[in-house]
Amino acid sequence: MKTVATFEIKHSQFLKPDGTIAGSLPAFAQQPEELVRMYEMMSLTRIFDTKSINLQRTGKLGTYASCLGHEAAHVGIGAAMREEDCFAPMYREYGAQFWRGVQMHEVLLYWGGDERGNNFSGPKHDFAWCVPIATQCIHAAGAAMAFKLRGEKRCAVTVCGDGGTSEGIFYEALNLAGVGKLPYVNVIVNNGWAISVPLELQTASETLAQKAIAAGVPGVQVDGNDVIAVRHAVEQALERARSGDGPSVIEALTYRLSDHTTADDAARYRRAEEVEEARKLEPLLRLRKYLTGLGVWDDSKEEALIDHCNTKVEAAVEEYLNTPKPPVESMFDYMYETLPEAMREQRETAIRFAGSGGH
């Protein structure tokens, strides 16, 4: 018997939990101003996230998906991409989207039940939020195929969670990208939980990155709480894709410090001790320690940043709350090019019902 193939999965980390450096930094991370810029976006995202949960708890927002603990993974993705690249998110990658120009009030509109939030700012070729699990992967693979057929030096980037890698469509997208050598990058944000299902009950794989191997695609694992490691891995994958060398899979190890959504209560299935241990590894704390050690950050700058972020978030909330509600018939207006007769009748009924004050 002979061995016909062997594989390995490498793990990357530059910024350790105590704020010290492991290994030589990539070029972008040797510029303190760029690290500060990423830290500021991570901080803004966290403050926005906290406010959004408060809005939901007070009845001013619908069900909301928190990104607490994911800030490094998401901002690292956004910072690595070019504007002409295409982003196919799931439903909590706010840090990446803010980096790409999406406005905070647009996120609030979406979770407030207003579909106009999906017509967000930023690159118009980016996909809208995608709640069905892993379906965004095939959207990105299709975009990547279009880029290759057109001969465009553009890439499609998508994100899924650990649970998403158990979906058939994750493998279908990866197989399509692998066989076609498409400019496709799939970041798996492994936060340890698929709602209430822990990783060990989801898969027997030692890593999620190795799921790329069956498709002939390279897979790597990074510390997802290290924004430097995430950005570097995504940049390398994008360069590889742009050069015609095909797709990549990146597994970013992090932890979901929040409930899955505001409709969830993680205390019912997670030990409090587990969450507290994960907080010691969280992404903002380690980057703040490193920047402080460099002498480019201090308590006064931190206080000024928090004040600035709070001001921006409050302005976004005001814009959201003061946005006039769409007319009731708008729910029918973007479903079909030509509305079927039955739905035309429903649309007219909805208009009459709304006009009568609901009586």
RODO-484562 format. One record per residue (C-alpha): x, y, z; residue number from 1; chain. Coordinates in steps of 0.5 Angstrom, whole numbers, plus 2048, in hexadecimal, padded with zeros to 3 digits. Example, Ala and Ser with C-alpha at 12.3 -4.5 7.8 and 13.67 -1.06 7.14 Angstrom:
# residues 2
{xx=819; yy=7F7; zz=810; pos=1; unit=A};
{xx=81B; yy=7FE; zz=80E; pos=2; unit=A};
This chain:
# residues 359
{xx=800; yy=800; zz=800; pos=1; unit=A};
{xx=803; yy=807; zz=7FE; pos=2; unit=A};
{xx=801; yy=80E; zz=800; pos=3; unit=A};
{xx=7FE; yy=812; zz=7FA; pos=4; unit=A};
{xx=7FD; yy=818; zz=7FD; pos=5; unit=A};
{xx=7FE; yy=81C; zz=804; pos=6; unit=A};
{xx=7FC; yy=823; zz=806; pos=7; unit=A};
{xx=7FD; yy=828; zz=80C; pos=8; unit=A};
{xx=7F9; yy=82E; zz=80F; pos=9; unit=A};
{xx=7FD; yy=833; zz=812; pos=10; unit=A};
{xx=7FB; yy=838; zz=817; pos=11; unit=A};
{xx=7FD; yy=840; zz=817; pos=12; unit=A};
{xx=7FE; yy=845; zz=81D; pos=13; unit=A};
{xx=801; yy=84B; zz=81D; pos=14; unit=A};
{xx=7FE; yy=84F; zz=823; pos=15; unit=A};
{xx=7FE; yy=84B; zz=82A; pos=16; unit=A};
{xx=7F8; yy=84C; zz=82F; pos=17; unit=A};
{xx=7FD; yy=84F; zz=833; pos=18; unit=A};
{xx=7FE; yy=855; zz=82E; pos=19; unit=A};
{xx=805; yy=852; zz=82C; pos=20; unit=A};
{xx=808; yy=850; zz=825; pos=21; unit=A};
{xx=809; yy=849; zz=823; pos=22; unit=A};
{xx=80D; yy=849; zz=81D; pos=23; unit=A};
{xx=80F; yy=84E; zz=817; pos=24; unit=A};
{xx=809; yy=853; zz=815; pos=25; unit=A};
{xx=806; yy=854; zz=80E; pos=26; unit=A};
{xx=808; yy=85A; zz=80B; pos=27; unit=A};
{xx=801; yy=85E; zz=80D; pos=28; unit=A};
{xx=802; yy=85C; zz=814; pos=29; unit=A};
{xx=808; yy=860; zz=814; pos=30; unit=A};
{xx=804; yy=866; zz=813; pos=31; unit=A};
{xx=802; yy=868; zz=81A; pos=32; unit=A};
{xx=7FD; yy=86D; zz=817; pos=33; unit=A};
{xx=7F9; yy=867; zz=813; pos=34; unit=A};
{xx=7F9; yy=863; zz=819; pos=35; unit=A};
{xx=7F6; yy=869; zz=81D; pos=36; unit=A};
{xx=7F1; yy=86A; zz=817; pos=37; unit=A};
{xx=7EF; yy=862; zz=818; pos=38; unit=A};
{xx=7EE; yy=863; zz=81F; pos=39; unit=A};
{xx=7EA; yy=869; zz=81E; pos=40; unit=A};
{xx=7E5; yy=865; zz=81A; pos=41; unit=A};
{xx=7E5; yy=85F; zz=81E; pos=42; unit=A};
{xx=7E3; yy=864; zz=824; pos=43; unit=A};
{xx=7DD; yy=867; zz=820; pos=44; unit=A};
{xx=7DB; yy=861; zz=81E; pos=45; unit=A};
{xx=7DA; yy=85E; zz=826; pos=46; unit=A};
{xx=7D7; yy=865; zz=828; pos=47; unit=A};
{xx=7D2; yy=864; zz=822; pos=48; unit=A};
{xx=7D1; yy=85D; zz=824; pos=49; unit=A};
{xx=7CF; yy=85F; zz=82B; pos=50; unit=A};
{xx=7CB; yy=864; zz=829; pos=51; unit=A};
{xx=7C7; yy=860; zz=824; pos=52; unit=A};
{xx=7C6; yy=85B; zz=82A; pos=53; unit=A};
{xx=7C3; yy=860; zz=82E; pos=54; unit=A};
{xx=7BE; yy=862; zz=829; pos=55; unit=A};
{xx=7BC; yy=85B; zz=828; pos=56; unit=A};
{xx=7BA; yy=85B; zz=82F; pos=57; unit=A};
{xx=7B6; yy=861; zz=830; pos=58; unit=A};
{xx=7B2; yy=85F; zz=82A; pos=59; unit=A};
{xx=7B5; yy=864; zz=825; pos=60; unit=A};
{xx=7B9; yy=85E; zz=820; pos=61; unit=A};
{xx=7B7; yy=857; zz=81E; pos=62; unit=A};
{xx=7BB; yy=851; zz=81F; pos=63; unit=A};
{xx=7C2; yy=853; zz=81F; pos=64; unit=A};
{xx=7C8; yy=84F; zz=81E; pos=65; unit=A};
{xx=7CE; yy=851; zz=822; pos=66; unit=A};
{xx=7D5; yy=851; zz=820; pos=67; unit=A};
{xx=7D8; yy=852; zz=827; pos=68; unit=A};
{xx=7DF; yy=84E; zz=827; pos=69; unit=A};
{xx=7E0; yy=84E; zz=81F; pos=70; unit=A};
{xx=7E2; yy=855; zz=81E; pos=71; unit=A};
{xx=7E9; yy=853; zz=81C; pos=72; unit=A};
{xx=7E7; yy=84D; zz=817; pos=73; unit=A};
{xx=7E2; yy=852; zz=814; pos=74; unit=A};
{xx=7E6; yy=858; zz=813; pos=75; unit=A};
{xx=7EC; yy=854; zz=811; pos=76; unit=A};
{xx=7E8; yy=852; zz=80B; pos=77; unit=A};
{xx=7E6; yy=859; zz=809; pos=78; unit=A};
{xx=7ED; yy=85C; zz=80A; pos=79; unit=A};
{xx=7F0; yy=857; zz=805; pos=80; unit=A};
{xx=7EB; yy=857; zz=800; pos=81; unit=A};
{xx=7EB; yy=85C; zz=7FA; pos=82; unit=A};
{xx=7E5; yy=860; zz=7F8; pos=83; unit=A};
{xx=7E4; yy=85D; zz=7F1; pos=84; unit=A};
{xx=7E4; yy=856; zz=7F5; pos=85; unit=A};
{xx=7DD; yy=853; zz=7F7; pos=86; unit=A};
{xx=7DB; yy=852; zz=7FE; pos=87; unit=A};
{xx=7D5; yy=84C; zz=7FF; pos=88; unit=A};
{xx=7D4; yy=84D; zz=807; pos=89; unit=A};
{xx=7CF; yy=849; zz=80B; pos=90; unit=A};
{xx=7CC; yy=84D; zz=811; pos=91; unit=A};
{xx=7D1; yy=850; zz=816; pos=92; unit=A};
{xx=7D7; yy=852; zz=812; pos=93; unit=A};
{xx=7D6; yy=85A; zz=814; pos=94; unit=A};
{xx=7DD; yy=85B; zz=815; pos=95; unit=A};
{xx=7DF; yy=859; zz=80D; pos=96; unit=A};
{xx=7D9; yy=85D; zz=80B; pos=97; unit=A};
{xx=7DA; yy=863; zz=80E; pos=98; unit=A};
{xx=7E1; yy=863; zz=80C; pos=99; unit=A};
{xx=7DE; yy=862; zz=805; pos=100; unit=A};
{xx=7DA; yy=868; zz=806; pos=101; unit=A};
{xx=7D3; yy=865; zz=808; pos=102; unit=A};
{xx=7D0; yy=86A; zz=80D; pos=103; unit=A};
{xx=7CE; yy=869; zz=814; pos=104; unit=A};
{xx=7C7; yy=86B; zz=813; pos=105; unit=A};
{xx=7C6; yy=866; zz=80D; pos=106; unit=A};
{xx=7C7; yy=860; zz=812; pos=107; unit=A};
{xx=7C2; yy=863; zz=817; pos=108; unit=A};
{xx=7BD; yy=864; zz=811; pos=109; unit=A};
{xx=7BE; yy=85C; zz=80F; pos=110; unit=A};
{xx=7BD; yy=85A; zz=816; pos=111; unit=A};
{xx=7B8; yy=85E; zz=817; pos=112; unit=A};
{xx=7B4; yy=85B; zz=811; pos=113; unit=A};
{xx=7B5; yy=860; zz=80C; pos=114; unit=A};
{xx=7B8; yy=85D; zz=806; pos=115; unit=A};
{xx=7BA; yy=863; zz=803; pos=116; unit=A};
{xx=7C0; yy=862; zz=808; pos=117; unit=A};
{xx=7C2; yy=85D; zz=803; pos=118; unit=A};
{xx=7C3; yy=862; zz=7FE; pos=119; unit=A};
{xx=7CA; yy=864; zz=802; pos=120; unit=A};
{xx=7CF; yy=869; zz=800; pos=121; unit=A};
{xx=7D6; yy=866; zz=7FE; pos=122; unit=A};
{xx=7D8; yy=862; zz=7F8; pos=123; unit=A};
{xx=7D1; yy=861; zz=7F5; pos=124; unit=A};
{xx=7D4; yy=85A; zz=7F2; pos=125; unit=A};
{xx=7D4; yy=857; zz=7F9; pos=126; unit=A};
{xx=7CF; yy=853; zz=7FB; pos=127; unit=A};
{xx=7C9; yy=854; zz=800; pos=128; unit=A};
{xx=7C9; yy=851; zz=807; pos=129; unit=A};
{xx=7C7; yy=849; zz=807; pos=130; unit=A};
{xx=7C4; yy=846; zz=80C; pos=131; unit=A};
{xx=7C3; yy=83F; zz=809; pos=132; unit=A};
{xx=7C9; yy=83B; zz=80C; pos=133; unit=A};
{xx=7CF; yy=83A; zz=807; pos=134; unit=A};
{xx=7CB; yy=83C; zz=800; pos=135; unit=A};
{xx=7CF; yy=843; zz=800; pos=136; unit=A};
{xx=7D5; yy=83E; zz=7FE; pos=137; unit=A};
{xx=7D2; yy=83C; zz=7F7; pos=138; unit=A};
{xx=7D0; yy=843; zz=7F6; pos=139; unit=A};
{xx=7D8; yy=845; zz=7F7; pos=140; unit=A};
{xx=7DA; yy=83F; zz=7F3; pos=141; unit=A};
{xx=7D5; yy=841; zz=7ED; pos=142; unit=A};
{xx=7D8; yy=848; zz=7ED; pos=143; unit=A};
{xx=7DF; yy=845; zz=7ED; pos=144; unit=A};
{xx=7DD; yy=841; zz=7E7; pos=145; unit=A};
{xx=7DB; yy=848; zz=7E4; pos=146; unit=A};
{xx=7E1; yy=84B; zz=7E5; pos=147; unit=A};
{xx=7E5; yy=846; zz=7E2; pos=148; unit=A};
{xx=7E1; yy=845; zz=7DC; pos=149; unit=A};
{xx=7E2; yy=84D; zz=7DB; pos=150; unit=A};
{xx=7E9; yy=84D; zz=7DC; pos=151; unit=A};
{xx=7E8; yy=852; zz=7E2; pos=152; unit=A};
{xx=7EE; yy=852; zz=7E7; pos=153; unit=A};
{xx=7E8; yy=852; zz=7ED; pos=154; unit=A};
{xx=7E7; yy=84D; zz=7F2; pos=155; unit=A};
{xx=7E1; yy=84B; zz=7F6; pos=156; unit=A};
{xx=7E1; yy=84A; zz=7FE; pos=157; unit=A};
{xx=7DC; yy=847; zz=802; pos=158; unit=A};
{xx=7DB; yy=845; zz=809; pos=159; unit=A};
{xx=7D8; yy=83F; zz=80D; pos=160; unit=A};
{xx=7D8; yy=83C; zz=814; pos=161; unit=A};
{xx=7DA; yy=836; zz=817; pos=162; unit=A};
{xx=7D3; yy=833; zz=816; pos=163; unit=A};
{xx=7D3; yy=835; zz=80F; pos=164; unit=A};
{xx=7D8; yy=831; zz=80D; pos=165; unit=A};
{xx=7D3; yy=82B; zz=80E; pos=166; unit=A};
{xx=7CF; yy=82D; zz=809; pos=167; unit=A};
{xx=7CF; yy=82A; zz=802; pos=168; unit=A};
{xx=7CF; yy=831; zz=7FE; pos=169; unit=A};
{xx=7D6; yy=832; zz=802; pos=170; unit=A};
{xx=7D9; yy=82C; zz=7FE; pos=171; unit=A};
{xx=7D5; yy=82E; zz=7F8; pos=172; unit=A};
{xx=7D8; yy=835; zz=7F8; pos=173; unit=A};
{xx=7DF; yy=832; zz=7F9; pos=174; unit=A};
{xx=7DF; yy=82D; zz=7F4; pos=175; unit=A};
{xx=7DD; yy=832; zz=7EF; pos=176; unit=A};
{xx=7E2; yy=836; zz=7F1; pos=177; unit=A};
{xx=7E8; yy=831; zz=7F1; pos=178; unit=A};
{xx=7E6; yy=82E; zz=7EB; pos=179; unit=A};
{xx=7E6; yy=834; zz=7E7; pos=180; unit=A};
{xx=7EC; yy=838; zz=7EB; pos=181; unit=A};
{xx=7E7; yy=83D; zz=7EC; pos=182; unit=A};
{xx=7E9; yy=844; zz=7F0; pos=183; unit=A};
{xx=7E5; yy=842; zz=7F6; pos=184; unit=A};
{xx=7E7; yy=843; zz=7FD; pos=185; unit=A};
{xx=7E3; yy=83F; zz=803; pos=186; unit=A};
{xx=7E4; yy=842; zz=80A; pos=187; unit=A};
{xx=7E1; yy=83D; zz=80F; pos=188; unit=A};
{xx=7E0; yy=841; zz=816; pos=189; unit=A};
{xx=7E1; yy=83B; zz=81B; pos=190; unit=A};
{xx=7DE; yy=83E; zz=821; pos=191; unit=A};
{xx=7DC; yy=837; zz=824; pos=192; unit=A};
{xx=7D5; yy=837; zz=824; pos=193; unit=A};
{xx=7D0; yy=836; zz=81E; pos=194; unit=A};
{xx=7CA; yy=839; zz=823; pos=195; unit=A};
{xx=7CA; yy=834; zz=828; pos=196; unit=A};
{xx=7CE; yy=82E; zz=825; pos=197; unit=A};
{xx=7D5; yy=82E; zz=827; pos=198; unit=A};
{xx=7DB; yy=82D; zz=822; pos=199; unit=A};
{xx=7DC; yy=826; zz=824; pos=200; unit=A};
{xx=7D5; yy=824; zz=823; pos=201; unit=A};
{xx=7D5; yy=827; zz=81C; pos=202; unit=A};
{xx=7DB; yy=824; zz=819; pos=203; unit=A};
{xx=7E0; yy=81E; zz=81A; pos=204; unit=A};
{xx=7E5; yy=823; zz=816; pos=205; unit=A};
{xx=7EC; yy=825; zz=81A; pos=206; unit=A};
{xx=7EB; yy=82B; zz=817; pos=207; unit=A};
{xx=7E6; yy=82F; zz=812; pos=208; unit=A};
{xx=7EC; yy=831; zz=80E; pos=209; unit=A};
{xx=7ED; yy=82A; zz=80B; pos=210; unit=A};
{xx=7E6; yy=82A; zz=808; pos=211; unit=A};
{xx=7E9; yy=82D; zz=803; pos=212; unit=A};
{xx=7EE; yy=828; zz=801; pos=213; unit=A};
{xx=7E8; yy=823; zz=7FE; pos=214; unit=A};
{xx=7E7; yy=829; zz=7F9; pos=215; unit=A};
{xx=7EE; yy=829; zz=7F7; pos=216; unit=A};
{xx=7EF; yy=830; zz=7FA; pos=217; unit=A};
{xx=7F4; yy=832; zz=7FF; pos=218; unit=A};
{xx=7F1; yy=834; zz=806; pos=219; unit=A};
{xx=7F5; yy=837; zz=80C; pos=220; unit=A};
{xx=7F3; yy=839; zz=813; pos=221; unit=A};
{xx=7F4; yy=840; zz=817; pos=222; unit=A};
{xx=7F3; yy=843; zz=81E; pos=223; unit=A};
{xx=7EC; yy=846; zz=81C; pos=224; unit=A};
{xx=7ED; yy=84B; zz=822; pos=225; unit=A};
{xx=7F4; yy=84E; zz=81F; pos=226; unit=A};
{xx=7F2; yy=853; zz=81A; pos=227; unit=A};
{xx=7F9; yy=853; zz=817; pos=228; unit=A};
{xx=7F9; yy=84B; zz=816; pos=229; unit=A};
{xx=7F2; yy=84C; zz=812; pos=230; unit=A};
{xx=7F3; yy=851; zz=80E; pos=231; unit=A};
{xx=7FA; yy=84E; zz=80C; pos=232; unit=A};
{xx=7F7; yy=847; zz=80A; pos=233; unit=A};
{xx=7F1; yy=84B; zz=806; pos=234; unit=A};
{xx=7F6; yy=84F; zz=802; pos=235; unit=A};
{xx=7FA; yy=849; zz=800; pos=236; unit=A};
{xx=7F4; yy=845; zz=7FE; pos=237; unit=A};
{xx=7F2; yy=84B; zz=7FA; pos=238; unit=A};
{xx=7F9; yy=84C; zz=7F7; pos=239; unit=A};
{xx=7F9; yy=845; zz=7F5; pos=240; unit=A};
{xx=7F2; yy=845; zz=7F2; pos=241; unit=A};
{xx=7F3; yy=84B; zz=7EE; pos=242; unit=A};
{xx=7F9; yy=848; zz=7EB; pos=243; unit=A};
{xx=7F5; yy=842; zz=7E8; pos=244; unit=A};
{xx=7F7; yy=83D; zz=7EE; pos=245; unit=A};
{xx=7F0; yy=83C; zz=7F0; pos=246; unit=A};
{xx=7EC; yy=83C; zz=7F6; pos=247; unit=A};
{xx=7EE; yy=83B; zz=7FE; pos=248; unit=A};
{xx=7EB; yy=83A; zz=804; pos=249; unit=A};
{xx=7ED; yy=83D; zz=80B; pos=250; unit=A};
{xx=7EA; yy=83B; zz=812; pos=251; unit=A};
{xx=7EA; yy=840; zz=817; pos=252; unit=A};
{xx=7EA; yy=83E; zz=81E; pos=253; unit=A};
{xx=7E6; yy=842; zz=822; pos=254; unit=A};
{xx=7E0; yy=842; zz=827; pos=255; unit=A};
{xx=7D9; yy=845; zz=827; pos=256; unit=A};
{xx=7D9; yy=849; zz=82E; pos=257; unit=A};
{xx=7D2; yy=84B; zz=82D; pos=258; unit=A};
{xx=7CB; yy=847; zz=82C; pos=259; unit=A};
{xx=7CA; yy=844; zz=825; pos=260; unit=A};
{xx=7C5; yy=849; zz=823; pos=261; unit=A};
{xx=7C1; yy=84D; zz=828; pos=262; unit=A};
{xx=7BC; yy=848; zz=827; pos=263; unit=A};
{xx=7C0; yy=843; zz=82B; pos=264; unit=A};
{xx=7C3; yy=842; zz=832; pos=265; unit=A};
{xx=7CA; yy=83F; zz=832; pos=266; unit=A};
{xx=7C9; yy=83E; zz=839; pos=267; unit=A};
{xx=7C5; yy=838; zz=838; pos=268; unit=A};
{xx=7CA; yy=834; zz=835; pos=269; unit=A};
{xx=7D1; yy=837; zz=836; pos=270; unit=A};
{xx=7D5; yy=837; zz=83D; pos=271; unit=A};
{xx=7D6; yy=83E; zz=840; pos=272; unit=A};
{xx=7DE; yy=83C; zz=841; pos=273; unit=A};
{xx=7DF; yy=83B; zz=83A; pos=274; unit=A};
{xx=7DC; yy=841; zz=838; pos=275; unit=A};
{xx=7E1; yy=845; zz=83D; pos=276; unit=A};
{xx=7E7; yy=841; zz=83B; pos=277; unit=A};
{xx=7E5; yy=843; zz=833; pos=278; unit=A};
{xx=7E5; yy=84A; zz=835; pos=279; unit=A};
{xx=7EC; yy=84A; zz=837; pos=280; unit=A};
{xx=7EE; yy=849; zz=830; pos=281; unit=A};
{xx=7E9; yy=84E; zz=82D; pos=282; unit=A};
{xx=7EC; yy=852; zz=827; pos=283; unit=A};
{xx=7EC; yy=859; zz=829; pos=284; unit=A};
{xx=7EF; yy=859; zz=830; pos=285; unit=A};
{xx=7F6; yy=855; zz=82D; pos=286; unit=A};
{xx=7F6; yy=85B; zz=827; pos=287; unit=A};
{xx=7F5; yy=860; zz=82C; pos=288; unit=A};
{xx=7FB; yy=85D; zz=831; pos=289; unit=A};
{xx=7FF; yy=85D; zz=82A; pos=290; unit=A};
{xx=7FE; yy=864; zz=828; pos=291; unit=A};
{xx=7FF; yy=867; zz=82F; pos=292; unit=A};
{xx=806; yy=863; zz=82F; pos=293; unit=A};
{xx=808; yy=866; zz=829; pos=294; unit=A};
{xx=806; yy=86D; zz=82C; pos=295; unit=A};
{xx=801; yy=86F; zz=827; pos=296; unit=A};
{xx=7FB; yy=86E; zz=82C; pos=297; unit=A};
{xx=7F9; yy=870; zz=833; pos=298; unit=A};
{xx=7F3; yy=871; zz=837; pos=299; unit=A};
{xx=7F2; yy=878; zz=835; pos=300; unit=A};
{xx=7F1; yy=876; zz=82D; pos=301; unit=A};
{xx=7ED; yy=870; zz=830; pos=302; unit=A};
{xx=7E8; yy=874; zz=833; pos=303; unit=A};
{xx=7E8; yy=879; zz=82D; pos=304; unit=A};
{xx=7E7; yy=873; zz=828; pos=305; unit=A};
{xx=7E1; yy=871; zz=82D; pos=306; unit=A};
{xx=7DE; yy=877; zz=82D; pos=307; unit=A};
{xx=7DE; yy=878; zz=825; pos=308; unit=A};
{xx=7DC; yy=871; zz=824; pos=309; unit=A};
{xx=7D6; yy=872; zz=829; pos=310; unit=A};
{xx=7D4; yy=879; zz=825; pos=311; unit=A};
{xx=7D4; yy=875; zz=81E; pos=312; unit=A};
{xx=7D0; yy=870; zz=821; pos=313; unit=A};
{xx=7CB; yy=874; zz=824; pos=314; unit=A};
{xx=7CA; yy=878; zz=81D; pos=315; unit=A};
{xx=7C9; yy=872; zz=819; pos=316; unit=A};
{xx=7C4; yy=870; zz=81E; pos=317; unit=A};
{xx=7C0; yy=876; zz=81D; pos=318; unit=A};
{xx=7C0; yy=876; zz=816; pos=319; unit=A};
{xx=7BE; yy=86F; zz=816; pos=320; unit=A};
{xx=7B8; yy=871; zz=81B; pos=321; unit=A};
{xx=7B6; yy=877; zz=817; pos=322; unit=A};
{xx=7B6; yy=873; zz=810; pos=323; unit=A};
{xx=7AF; yy=873; zz=80E; pos=324; unit=A};
{xx=7AC; yy=86C; zz=80E; pos=325; unit=A};
{xx=7AB; yy=869; zz=807; pos=326; unit=A};
{xx=7A4; yy=869; zz=804; pos=327; unit=A};
{xx=7A1; yy=862; zz=805; pos=328; unit=A};
{xx=7A0; yy=860; zz=7FE; pos=329; unit=A};
{xx=7A8; yy=861; zz=7FD; pos=330; unit=A};
{xx=7A8; yy=85A; zz=800; pos=331; unit=A};
{xx=7A5; yy=857; zz=7F9; pos=332; unit=A};
{xx=7A9; yy=85C; zz=7F4; pos=333; unit=A};
{xx=7B0; yy=859; zz=7F4; pos=334; unit=A};
{xx=7AE; yy=851; zz=7F4; pos=335; unit=A};
{xx=7AC; yy=850; zz=7EC; pos=336; unit=A};
{xx=7AE; yy=854; zz=7E6; pos=337; unit=A};
{xx=7A6; yy=853; zz=7E4; pos=338; unit=A};
{xx=7A2; yy=852; zz=7EA; pos=339; unit=A};
{xx=79D; yy=84C; zz=7EA; pos=340; unit=A};
{xx=796; yy=84D; zz=7EA; pos=341; unit=A};
{xx=795; yy=84A; zz=7F1; pos=342; unit=A};
{xx=79A; yy=84F; zz=7F4; pos=343; unit=A};
{xx=797; yy=855; zz=7F0; pos=344; unit=A};
{xx=791; yy=853; zz=7F4; pos=345; unit=A};
{xx=795; yy=853; zz=7FB; pos=346; unit=A};
{xx=798; yy=859; zz=7F9; pos=347; unit=A};
{xx=792; yy=85D; zz=7F8; pos=348; unit=A};
{xx=78F; yy=85A; zz=7FE; pos=349; unit=A};
{xx=795; yy=85C; zz=802; pos=350; unit=A};
{xx=794; yy=863; zz=800; pos=351; unit=A};
{xx=78D; yy=863; zz=802; pos=352; unit=A};
{xx=78E; yy=860; zz=809; pos=353; unit=A};
{xx=794; yy=865; zz=80A; pos=354; unit=A};
{xx=790; yy=86B; zz=808; pos=355; unit=A};
{xx=78A; yy=869; zz=80C; pos=356; unit=A};
{xx=78F; yy=869; zz=812; pos=357; unit=A};
{xx=78F; yy=862; zz=813; pos=358; unit=A};
{xx=787; yy=861; zz=814; pos=359; unit=A};
